[in-house]
Amino acid sequence: MTPTMTYTTTPGNTMESPNANDSLEAMRRELDAIDATLLQTIKARLDCCARIGQHKKIHAVPMMQPHRIGIVQARAAEFAAAHDVSAPFLRALYELVIAETCRIEDAIIGAAP
């Protein structure tokens, strides 16, 4: 008896083959690896910001540097435009990243020596 292969249609009139799950799992593994890199990159960025906070504390530099925030946001907007990425998404992402950076620097600068 020959095994029966089943195909199901999904939205968009695509067909799923028996290998579709293998392909999906491979792409998910790739995504997981990208996520691991992304998280490590975020951690590296926050570590760098902590060093900047230490520098600001030692040299009595104010924590808030509004011009720097503008530079970071402008660079993200340029990236969005050049790479067909949603500008509002990157703005929101950087608002979160900057808020965490400010929290870290504030804690360092406000800490007793």
N, C-alpha and C positions, 0 to 999 in steps of 0.2 A: 504494500500500500504506500503510495506516494504522499508525503505530507502536503497539506494544502497551505499555500501562502495566502495570507489575507492582506488586503490593502484597504485602507480607509481614507476617505476624502476628508479633508479639513477645510476650514474657511480659506478661501483663495484658490480653491480647486487644485490643491496639491495632493499628491499621493504619498502616503507613508509606506516605505518598504520595510522589510525586516531589519535592514541596516540603519534605518532612520534613528532608532534609539541609540545605536552605537555612535553614530555621528553626533547626535545631540549630547551624549555623555562626553565625547571627546571635546566638543566645544565648551561644555561646562567645566571640564578640567582646565582648559585654556583660560576661561574666565576666572576660575579660582586662582590660577597662577598670576593673572593680571591683578586681581584684587589683593593678593599677598604683596605684590610689588607696590601697588597704590598705598596700602597701609604702611609699608616700610618707608615709602617716600614721605607720607604725611608725618610719620614719627621723626624722620630726619629733619623735616622742615620745622617741627615744633622744638626739637633739640637745638637747632640753629637759633630759633627765636629765644630760647632760654639763655643761650650764650649772649645774644644781643641784649637781653634784659640785664644780665650781669654787667655787661659793658656800660649800659645806660646808668645802672646803679653806681658803679665805681666812678664814672665821669659826670655824674649829676645831669644826665640828659633826660629831658621829660619823656615819659613813657609814650604819650600820644604824639604821633608824627603824621598829621592829616595829609600832608603832601605825599608821603610814602604810600599811604593807603590808596590815594588817587593813581599813583604810578602802577601799583599792583593791579588795580581794577582796570586801568587802561590797557595794560598788557594782556589781561584775560579777555577783554573785549576784542582786541586785535587778533588774538588767537582764535576766538570764536568766529570772527568774520573770515579769517583765512582758511579755516578748517571745517566750515559748515557745521559748527556746533552752536547750540542755542546760547545766545548771549545772556538771556535772563537766567538760564541754568548756571552758567559760570559765575555770573554776578552773585547769585544766591549761595553757591558753593564757597566762593571767596569771602562772602560776608560771614559765613560760619567759621571758616579757617581764621579770618582776621579776628573775630570775636574770641576764639580760643587763644590765639596769640596774645591778645590784649590781656586776657585773664592770667596767662602764664607770666607775662612781663610784669603785670601789676602785683602779682604775688611775690615775685622776686624783688622788685624795686621796693615794695612796701615791707619786706621782711627785715628784721633786725640784723645788723652786720654780724 
